[in-house]
Amino acid sequence: MSHALKSLAGNRLKETVSTTITSPYKGALIGCLFTALVQSSSAITVLVVGLVDSGLMTLLQATGVIMGANLGTTVTTQLITLNLTEMIPYFIFIGASCMLLFKKRTPHYIGYFLFSFGMLFLGLAIVKTSMEPIVMSPLFKQLIFNVQGNPLLCILLGMSITFLIQSSSASTAILISLVATGAINLYTAIPILFGHEIGTCLTAILSSLGGNTAGKQAALIHFTFNLLGTLLFLPFIEVLIHFTDAFSSTPERQVANIQLFFNLSTVFLFLPFSRLFVKFAELVFHDKKRLSRHTYH
């Protein structure tokens, strides 16, 4: 699905990201929109690291895009909690038909997207069904028993799962399946969700290791942003549960709404301090070559 959308966007993705961002606020909006389309905050963040690395984007521009990407990824989670099971065959059939019948680029890739969209939800339906025997196993029960009531262990578990899968959306889908089957409660699920937010930063960190200082600075900003957000909201788990209960009483919807509220709040809270994030990153990763140049205007 990501490939289909990137193919439809073509080079416009890089051009738009690098030329239209004149402030962190515009960067956040573009980061949110592109992540919602590509369905991968990791892909956008890695792209941003690459653009900063090559000098096509300043750190201040990158900070806005990274914060927006966090918000855009919540669209996937909201879609996951919608009951689209009955629509799956239609998406797959229409998508496959367009792929086979149309050779022109645009309708072919629209079909590619619809087919992939249907396959995504078919996969999630299979995950939900296959989770039921797993959650009944003694090993899984022991694992949950060990982390339950310990937010730090839950965060580390969430980080590990996302790092191994390399997708916060996929790990959140698994988490929602576990909550839906009653395997874990919200008090365990929310710290694991926070762990997913931190774990998704590791992809950008890995992609920045082979690059120059600017790429490392962008990856550090991403990590710092998510870590601060987690530390800020961790003491208020019970408040978050009661707050989202007013909008939906089903646990899977509550997880999706908590993720949305968490990311929306952190963007609004931290976006005005984008320059401080940039200065912090420059202090940690010092680049003598850039001392004479301002990273932001």
Beta strands, then each sheet from edge to edge (+ up, - down):
end
